[in-house]
């Protein structure tokens, strides 16, 4: 019997850095800015963001996947 390994899901957002690598991130919002899914789903959404018609010319952005993690207090 072949058992498929279940893909690990995580919290993520797809966005781009504002003003270069200043550390400010703008997340793409599609109903929600933060999603829960697998890396395959995150890459699929990233490809969607890259291919949008408004992401061309001088407004072209390089979308990246950001993982949401808890910061200990």
Legacy VTK file of the C-alpha trace (Angstrom):
# vtk DataFile Version 3.0
C-alpha trace
ASCII
DATASET POLYDATA
POINTS 73 float
0.000 0.000 0.000
1.427 3.367 -1.047
0.898 6.172 1.445
1.196 9.740 0.191
2.904 12.185 2.506
0.542 15.037 3.333
1.919 18.454 2.361
2.574 20.702 5.339
0.325 23.779 5.503
1.366 27.136 6.964
0.190 30.742 7.259
1.463 32.906 4.407
1.017 36.131 2.538
2.104 37.043 -0.996
3.484 40.524 -1.372
6.348 42.753 -2.399
8.846 45.056 -0.730
7.920 48.759 -0.808
10.771 51.051 -1.847
13.276 48.282 -2.542
14.559 46.304 0.427
13.536 48.820 3.100
11.759 46.091 5.058
8.260 47.437 4.368
6.029 44.797 2.795
2.782 45.306 0.869
0.661 42.140 0.805
-1.670 41.342 -2.075
-5.250 41.125 -0.790
-7.825 38.791 -2.333
-10.561 38.567 0.266
-7.821 38.178 2.865
-4.186 39.223 3.115
-3.097 36.131 5.035
-3.782 32.605 3.812
-3.358 29.070 5.149
-2.187 26.414 2.730
0.668 24.389 1.289
3.741 25.693 -0.517
2.192 24.510 -3.781
-0.870 26.698 -3.130
1.330 29.633 -2.123
3.377 29.354 -5.336
0.198 29.153 -7.391
-1.126 32.360 -5.797
2.265 34.033 -6.279
2.147 33.170 -10.006
-1.371 34.635 -10.179
-0.165 37.904 -8.601
2.802 38.099 -11.012
0.550 37.599 -14.058
-2.046 40.260 -13.204
-2.551 42.848 -15.987
-1.869 45.729 -13.561
1.597 44.282 -12.799
3.304 45.552 -15.965
5.555 48.347 -17.143
6.918 50.742 -14.550
4.485 49.322 -11.944
5.844 45.748 -12.232
6.491 44.213 -8.820
8.383 41.086 -7.839
5.949 39.192 -5.598
7.398 36.949 -2.883
5.933 34.482 -0.386
6.120 35.545 3.269
5.535 33.099 6.114
3.606 34.347 9.132
5.207 33.293 12.425
4.417 34.123 16.033
6.815 36.499 17.759
7.399 35.535 21.402
6.740 38.295 23.918
LINES 1 74
73 0 1 2 3 4 5 6 7 8 9 10 11 12 13 14 15 16 17 18 19 20 21 22 23 24 25 26 27 28 29 30 31 32 33 34 35 36 37 38 39 40 41 42 43 44 45 46 47 48 49 50 51 52 53 54 55 56 57 58 59 60 61 62 63 64 65 66 67 68 69 70 71 72
